[in-house]
Amino acid sequence: MVLRVVDTKPQAIKTFETFYARAPAKEIEFSFTWPKQMQEIGVGGAEMYRSNKWKKNLSEYEDYKHVDEGSRTIYAEPGFLRPWGSPSKKIEVVGPMVKFDPPMPKHFTQLGPLLGVQVRLYRESDDGDFVLRKDDEGLFEVSVARAWLGATKHPKTGETFLFVYTPDGVHMILTGGSLTIGKDGIAG
């Protein structure tokens, strides 16, 4: 069973026009389905992406790094994180599995090719709670080949969230804090 989606095209167009300061020239087909659940693995530190926002020449891109200003929760597909030098091995992560509330958005804004996401992973405490790792071992920069950074709003809650996706589907969702997409880019 896949999650039900609803039309969010007007919101996606508004987000695009705000972020890029221009009207969208084309509509990209949503070629994947939303996962029913993901694992909460930690908190975000930054999102890095390449964009042609504000460019007159749309073939010109600039790299951007948005350092998270609030508390950003990171969800990922189980087994998705892998070490750079050993892609056949999985990075062990802990955290609860979280089911997503339907409906999910059908339309979104493509912010640009993903350069990376910085995340601080949870560890399990002696009490069985999930707490943030404080050492450098818990800080990771996630790079995903041929991935994109997207943004949308949940149609029921109105909460803005970011997500990392490839043609294979959605691999990470980043949400929480005061996250917004504004004329200056990602905020919060």
C-alpha positions in Angstrom: 0.0 0.0 0.0 1.4 3.4 -0.9 0.6 6.6 0.9 -2.2 8.7 -0.5 -1.1 11.9 -2.2 -3.0 15.1 -2.8 -2.6 18.0 -5.2 -0.2 20.5 -3.9 0.7 22.2 -7.2 -0.3 25.8 -6.3 1.9 25.6 -3.2 4.8 24.1 -5.2 4.6 26.9 -7.8 4.5 29.6 -5.0 7.5 28.1 -3.3 9.4 27.9 -6.7 8.5 31.6 -7.5 9.7 32.7 -4.0 12.9 30.6 -4.1 14.0 31.3 -7.7 12.4 34.8 -8.1 10.9 33.6 -11.4 8.0 31.5 -12.7 8.7 27.8 -13.3 9.4 27.0 -16.9 8.4 23.3 -16.7 6.8 20.8 -14.5 8.9 17.7 -13.4 7.0 14.5 -13.1 7.0 13.0 -9.5 8.4 9.6 -10.5 8.5 8.0 -7.1 6.2 7.4 -4.1 6.7 8.5 -0.6 8.0 6.0 1.9 5.4 4.8 4.5 8.0 5.1 7.2 11.7 6.0 7.8 14.1 5.8 10.7 14.7 9.0 12.8 18.5 9.0 12.9 19.6 12.4 14.4 19.6 16.1 13.8 20.7 18.2 10.9 23.7 20.5 10.8 23.6 21.9 7.2 22.3 21.3 3.7 24.6 21.9 0.7 23.2 22.2 -2.8 23.9 23.8 -6.2 21.4 26.2 -7.6 20.8 28.7 -10.4 18.4 30.8 -8.3 18.6 34.5 -9.1 20.6 33.8 -12.2 19.7 35.4 -15.5 21.8 32.8 -17.3 20.1 29.6 -16.1 23.1 27.5 -17.1 25.1 29.3 -14.3 25.0 27.6 -10.9 26.4 28.5 -7.5 27.1 26.3 -4.5 25.1 27.1 -1.3 25.5 25.8 2.2 22.6 26.5 4.6 23.6 26.0 8.2 20.6 24.9 10.2 19.4 27.7 12.6 16.9 25.5 14.5 16.5 21.9 15.4 16.2 19.9 12.2 15.2 16.2 12.6 16.6 13.8 10.1 14.8 10.7 8.8 16.5 8.1 6.5 15.7 4.9 4.8 17.0 2.0 7.0 20.5 1.0 5.8 20.9 4.1 3.6 24.0 5.6 5.3 27.2 4.0 4.2 30.9 4.9 4.7 32.6 6.7 1.8 35.3 4.1 1.2 33.1 1.0 1.8 29.7 1.4 0.1 28.9 -2.3 0.7 28.9 -1.7 4.5 26.1 0.1 6.4 26.7 2.7 9.0 25.0 1.5 12.2 22.3 4.0 13.2 19.8 4.0 16.1 16.5 5.7 16.4 12.8 5.0 16.2 11.0 4.0 13.1 8.4 6.8 12.3 5.3 6.3 10.1 4.3 9.3 8.0 0.8 10.7 8.2 -1.1 10.7 5.0 -1.8 12.4 2.8 1.5 13.4 1.4 2.2 16.1 -1.2 2.0 15.3 -4.9 4.0 18.3 -6.1 7.3 19.8 -4.8 9.9 22.4 -5.6 13.3 21.1 -6.9 15.9 23.3 -5.1 18.9 21.9 -6.9 21.5 19.1 -7.1 22.5 17.9 -3.7 26.1 18.4 -2.6 25.6 17.0 0.9 23.8 17.0 4.2 25.5 17.2 7.5 23.9 15.2 10.3 24.7 14.4 13.9 23.6 10.9 14.7 21.9 9.5 17.7 23.4 6.9 20.0 21.6 4.7 22.5 22.2 5.7 26.2 22.5 3.2 29.0 18.8 3.9 29.8 17.8 3.0 26.3 17.1 6.5 25.2 18.3 8.0 21.9 20.6 10.9 22.6 22.9 12.9 20.3 26.5 11.9 20.0 28.8 14.7 21.2 32.0 13.5 19.7 33.2 13.9 16.1 32.3 10.2 15.5 28.6 11.2 15.5 29.0 14.0 12.9 28.6 12.8 9.3 28.5 14.5 5.9 26.2 12.5 3.6 26.8 12.7 -0.1 24.5 10.9 -2.6 25.4 10.5 -6.2 22.9 12.0 -8.6 20.7 13.2 -5.8 18.5 16.3 -5.6 17.2 18.5 -2.8 13.5 19.1 -2.8 11.2 21.1 -0.7 7.5 20.9 -0.1 4.8 21.4 2.6 2.8 18.7 4.2 -0.8 19.2 3.0 -2.3 18.4 6.4 0.0 20.1 8.9 1.4 22.9 6.6 4.9 22.1 7.8 7.7 22.8 5.3 10.2 20.0 4.9 13.2 19.2 2.7 14.0 15.8 1.2 16.8 14.1 -0.6 15.8 12.0 -3.6 17.1 10.2 -6.7 15.1 8.5 -9.5 15.0 5.5 -7.1 12.9 7.4 -4.5 13.1 9.5 -1.4 16.1 8.6 0.8 16.0 11.3 3.6 13.5 13.8 5.0 14.7 16.8 7.0 12.1 18.7 9.0 11.4 20.7 12.1 12.4 23.9 13.7 11.4 27.1 11.9 12.2 25.7 8.4 10.9 27.9 5.6 11.7 28.5 1.9 11.9 32.2 1.3 13.3 34.8 -1.1 16.7 34.4 0.4 16.7 30.6 0.1 16.4 28.0 2.9 15.8 29.6 6.3 15.5 28.2 9.8 
